[in-house]
């Protein structure tokens, strides 16, 4: 007779407790969540020193600046110190000198960014072609952007703009002597056109930056579309208008936004070339005057907060443009 296996109670319990396919196990969730959190913190732990350093270096000084902006704190009147609420911010937006600095900053930024974009686009289009010595020319064109800002400002102030021994007036003297004239014009560029003198120096320095971004955009342009357009009889202007310019739209936006963020904060050229005089005092120079000359720490902090907030708004658009460019590159 066939022997029948006797199923013990443990075997029956094991069979009943076996997990069916598709049915989640009855493990406690608390342990898995704790293990997941521990794994997440293990991955983030190497970044904690960098995060702490970033907070200490950037965020704590900004928080201190915000706190000081609500205080009445002038070193020339140490007894009159206390909480000022929004008086410093009210003074910032009602001060005629501050409004003049805002207008100067807008004019300086718009002129430098637009002219640098146009010149950078032209240089990028030239460097996108193949010719002998293109690498050397590209290196020479990038050089102005690598010069220290103070050194660049000193170069323009003394070597180029100086009315006595500057290169510009020396060139005018040489040209006039070629035609037999002994009375060449010798304008004082920093006095006759102070804002234009600062703008030209900044355009010279920021055009290579625009050129690099736009050149990267040109080299990412699909070559087959350009070749197809040329085969179909499209002229160089048609290729630029209907293919190149739409492709460079986001790169132009990125270059303009990044250039705006940096030019708004420019202090070196204004301080070195004109010392903020003759209507060239922009926002950073006005903050410098309020802090180091008027010794009004509360109002200078309020001015700094306003400038930082405006810069953050522009930087937000720049980051969005960068993220959209990265998404486009990933989807290709």
Secondary structure, DSSP 8 states (H G I E B T S, - for coil): --------HHHHHHHHHS--TT------HHHHHHHHHHHHHHHHHHHHHHHHHHIIIIIHHHHHHHHHHTEE-BTT-TTS-EE-TTHHHHHHHH-HHHHHHHHHHHHHHHHHHHHHHHHHHHHHHHHTS--TTHHHHHHHHHHHHHS-HHHHHHIIIIIIS-TTT-HHHHHHHHHHHHTT-S------HHHHSHHHHHHHHHHHHHHHHHHHHHHHHHHTS-HHHHHHHHHTT--HHHHIIIIIHHHTHHHHHHHHHHHHHHHHT--HHIIIIITTTTTT--HHHHHHIIIIIS-BHHHHHHHHHHHHHHHHHHHHHHHHHHHHHHHHHHH-
